Amino acid sequence: MARLAVVGVGRIGGEVAYLTTSLGIVDELVLYDSAPDLLRAQVLDLEHTGLQIPISTDASEIRDADICIFSAGLARNPSIKTRADLLEANLSATKDGISLLKGFSGILVTVTNPMDANNFLLCTKTGITRERCIGFGGQLDSARFGLALRNRGITGFPFVLGEHGEHQVPIFSSLSSPVNNDLREEILAELRGASMEVIKGKGGTVFGPAIHLAHLSRIILKDARELIACSAVLEGEYGLSGCSLGVPARVGFNGIQKIEEWDLDDWEWAKMNDAGRFVKDLCTRAVS
């Protein structure tokens, strides 16, 4: 039996609960939200599907879940320019989550923005090992990168490292043909604005994050050990430490099995170092 806990059951959290149960990825749910009316509504909506899956709202049962999706806090809106701007607004929600995760032995997946800083904060303050703390965002950024490449007739496997935000690092050096720096910057600018277009049009991103979180849950529960882009707490990888940053990692039932260190080109290294400096500052502020 696979149990999924979701802390913060708004747009993304609620959709992940629905997708993972309807797709048969998990067998039990533990749902928690600081807004009781929302929590009750989401439970009822799930029950009305007829899926007949056990749903608990007992926060003490989070500790026994195989996976916990942490998506509590405020989402971006058109007035919030970057994910990093949510640091102060979401610190209280993340810190409240620390007590909920006491004794948790499963895999923690951090979604709350700024995701990299919050993943680092939760890893540092809960005592959960870094291998079991996975920051979500790289899969979604990589899918958006793939769309940008396909629209330009460029082939290859799309991968985005670095920050889940303005300092993301699309990897061009592994594509099937060279991409000049001007085109790289054009695509990077497009990626930075990809989510805001959705936010302005419908109030927030839902389908993209939710399907990739469901896929990540499947990877973990099936011990697939697939290579994905995710945020990991670094201890010297890519010359960085004291932060959580998007890297290529093999993920399975025990969390992050291995962080791969790729040979990046000069453009990518410069962007990766910029991302490291920026996110390390956010992480320091988050834990102080």
C-alpha positions in Angstrom: 0.0 0.0 0.0 1.4 3.4 -1.0 0.5 6.4 1.1 0.8 10.0 -0.1 0.6 13.0 2.2 -0.1 16.4 0.9 0.6 19.5 3.0 -1.3 22.4 1.4 -4.2 21.2 -0.7 -4.9 24.2 -2.9 -4.6 24.2 -6.7 -1.6 22.1 -7.1 -1.8 20.0 -3.9 -5.4 19.1 -4.6 -4.8 18.2 -8.2 -1.8 16.0 -7.2 -4.1 14.2 -4.7 -6.6 13.6 -7.5 -4.2 12.6 -10.2 -2.1 10.1 -8.0 -5.3 8.4 -6.9 -7.1 8.3 -10.2 -4.0 7.0 -12.0 -3.6 4.3 -9.4 -0.2 5.6 -8.2 -1.2 5.7 -4.5 -3.6 3.8 -2.4 -4.1 6.1 0.6 -4.1 9.9 1.2 -3.3 12.1 4.2 -4.3 15.6 3.5 -3.5 18.7 5.6 -4.2 22.4 5.2 -4.3 25.3 7.6 -7.7 26.4 6.0 -10.3 23.8 7.4 -13.0 24.8 4.9 -10.7 24.2 1.9 -9.5 20.9 3.4 -13.1 19.7 3.9 -14.1 20.7 0.4 -11.1 18.9 -1.2 -11.8 15.7 0.8 -15.5 15.8 -0.3 -14.6 16.5 -3.9 -12.2 13.5 -3.9 -14.9 11.3 -2.3 -17.4 12.4 -4.9 -15.2 10.8 -7.6 -16.2 7.4 -6.3 -12.6 6.2 -6.1 -13.2 4.8 -2.6 -9.7 5.5 -1.4 -9.0 6.1 2.3 -8.4 9.8 3.1 -7.2 10.9 6.5 -7.0 14.5 7.7 -5.1 13.5 10.9 -1.8 15.4 10.7 -0.1 12.8 12.9 -0.4 10.3 10.1 1.9 12.4 7.8 4.9 10.8 9.5 3.9 7.3 8.1 3.5 8.4 4.5 5.8 7.1 1.8 5.9 10.5 0.1 4.9 14.0 1.4 4.2 16.7 -1.1 4.8 20.0 0.6 2.9 22.7 -1.3 1.7 25.0 1.6 1.9 28.7 1.3 1.0 31.5 -1.1 1.3 31.0 -4.9 2.5 33.6 -7.4 0.0 36.1 -8.9 0.6 38.7 -11.5 1.8 41.2 -8.9 4.5 38.9 -7.7 7.3 39.1 -10.2 9.5 36.2 -9.3 9.4 33.1 -7.1 12.1 34.5 -5.0 9.8 37.4 -4.0 7.7 34.9 -2.0 10.5 34.0 0.4 9.3 36.2 3.3 5.6 35.5 2.6 6.0 31.8 2.7 8.6 31.4 5.5 5.9 31.0 8.2 4.1 28.3 6.3 7.3 26.4 5.7 8.4 26.8 9.3 4.9 25.5 10.5 5.6 22.5 8.4 8.7 21.5 10.3 6.6 20.3 13.3 4.3 18.4 10.9 7.3 16.5 9.5 8.7 15.4 12.9 9.5 11.7 12.7 8.7 11.6 8.9 10.6 8.7 7.3 9.5 8.9 3.7 10.5 11.1 0.8 9.8 14.8 1.1 9.0 16.7 -2.2 9.1 20.5 -1.8 6.9 22.6 -4.1 6.4 25.8 -2.1 8.2 28.7 -3.7 10.9 29.8 -3.6 11.3 26.1 -3.8 15.1 25.8 -3.6 15.3 27.8 -0.5 12.3 26.1 1.1 13.8 22.6 0.3 17.0 23.6 2.0 15.2 25.0 5.0 13.1 21.9 5.5 16.1 19.6 5.1 18.1 21.7 7.5 15.5 22.1 10.2 13.7 18.7 10.1 16.8 16.5 10.1 15.5 14.6 7.1 18.6 13.4 5.2 19.4 15.3 2.0 18.8 12.3 -0.1 15.2 12.2 1.0 14.6 16.0 0.3 13.7 16.5 -3.3 12.8 20.0 -4.6 10.3 20.0 -7.4 10.6 22.3 -10.4 13.2 21.0 -12.8 10.9 18.6 -14.5 8.4 21.4 -15.3 11.1 23.8 -16.4 12.6 21.0 -18.7 9.2 20.4 -20.2 8.8 24.1 -21.0 12.4 24.0 -22.5 11.4 21.1 -24.7 8.4 23.0 -26.0 10.6 26.0 -26.8 13.1 23.7 -28.6 10.4 22.0 -30.6 8.9 25.3 -31.7 12.3 26.1 -33.2 12.9 22.7 -34.8 15.7 21.9 -32.4 16.0 18.3 -31.3 17.6 16.7 -28.2 16.7 15.8 -24.6 15.6 19.0 -22.8 17.1 19.5 -19.3 17.0 22.6 -17.0 19.3 22.9 -14.0 20.0 25.8 -11.6 17.3 27.7 -9.7 13.6 27.1 -10.2 13.2 30.7 -11.1 15.0 33.5 -12.9 18.4 31.8 -12.6 17.4 28.6 -14.3 20.0 27.0 -16.6 18.8 25.3 -19.8 21.4 22.8 -21.0 22.2 23.4 -24.7 25.5 21.5 -25.0 23.9 18.1 -25.0 21.5 18.9 -27.9 21.9 17.4 -31.3 23.2 20.7 -32.9 24.9 23.8 -31.6 22.9 26.7 -30.4 24.5 30.2 -30.4 24.5 32.4 -27.4 22.0 34.9 -28.8 19.4 32.2 -29.4 20.2 30.7 -26.0 19.4 34.0 -24.3 16.2 34.4 -26.3 15.0 30.9 -25.2 16.1 31.6 -21.6 14.0 34.8 -21.6 11.0 32.8 -22.9 11.4 30.2 -20.1 11.6 32.9 -17.4 8.2 34.2 -18.5 6.5 30.9 -19.3 4.6 30.5 -16.0 3.5 34.2 -15.7 1.6 33.9 -19.0 -0.4 31.0 -17.4 -0.8 32.9 -14.1 -2.2 36.0 -15.8 -4.6 34.0 -17.9 -6.0 31.6 -15.4 -4.7 32.6 -11.9 -2.1 29.9 -11.5 -0.3 26.9 -13.0 -2.0 23.5 -12.3 -1.8 20.9 -15.0 1.9 21.1 -15.7 3.1 20.9 -12.1 0.5 18.3 -11.1 1.3 15.8 -13.9 5.0 16.0 -13.2 4.5 15.6 -9.5 2.4 12.5 -10.2 5.2 11.2 -12.4 7.7 11.9 -9.7 5.6 10.0 -7.2 5.4 7.0 -9.6 9.2 7.1 -10.1 9.8 7.1 -6.3 7.2 4.4 -5.5 8.3 2.1 -8.4 12.0 2.6 -7.4 12.5 3.5 -11.1 15.8 5.3 -10.5 15.1 7.6 -13.5 17.3 10.6 -14.3 15.4 13.8 -13.7 16.1 17.5 -13.0 15.4 18.3 -9.3 16.6 20.5 -6.6 19.0 18.7 -4.2 20.9 19.9 -1.1 24.5 20.1 -2.3 27.7 19.2 -0.5 30.3 20.1 -3.0 28.6 19.0 -6.2 29.2 21.5 -9.0 31.5 23.3 -6.6 28.6 24.4 -4.4 27.4 23.8 -0.9 25.1 25.4 1.7 22.1 25.5 -0.8 19.6 23.4 -2.7 19.9 23.7 -6.4 18.6 22.0 -9.6 20.9 19.2 -10.7 20.5 16.0 -12.7 19.8 13.2 -10.2 18.7 9.5 -10.3 15.7 9.1 -8.1 14.1 6.0 -6.6 12.4 4.7 -3.5 15.1 6.0 -1.2 15.0 9.4 -2.8 18.1 10.8 -4.6 20.3 7.8 -5.4 23.0 9.8 -7.2 23.7 13.4 -8.3 25.3 13.4 -11.7 28.0 16.0 -12.4 27.9 16.9 -16.1 30.5 18.7 -18.2 29.0 22.0 -18.9 30.2 24.5 -21.5 31.3 28.0 -20.6 27.9 29.6 -21.0 26.2 27.0 -18.9 28.9 27.1 -16.2 28.6 30.9 -15.9 24.8 30.6 -15.5 25.1 27.8 -13.0 27.6 29.8 -10.9 25.2 32.8 -11.0 22.3 30.5 -9.9 24.5 29.1 -7.1 25.3 32.5 -5.7 21.8 33.7 -5.9 20.2 30.6 -4.3 22.8 30.3 -1.6 21.9 33.8 -0.4 18.2 32.9 -0.4 19.0 29.7 1.6 21.1 31.6 4.1 18.2 34.1 4.6 15.7 31.3 4.9 17.5 29.4 7.8 18.7 32.5 9.7 
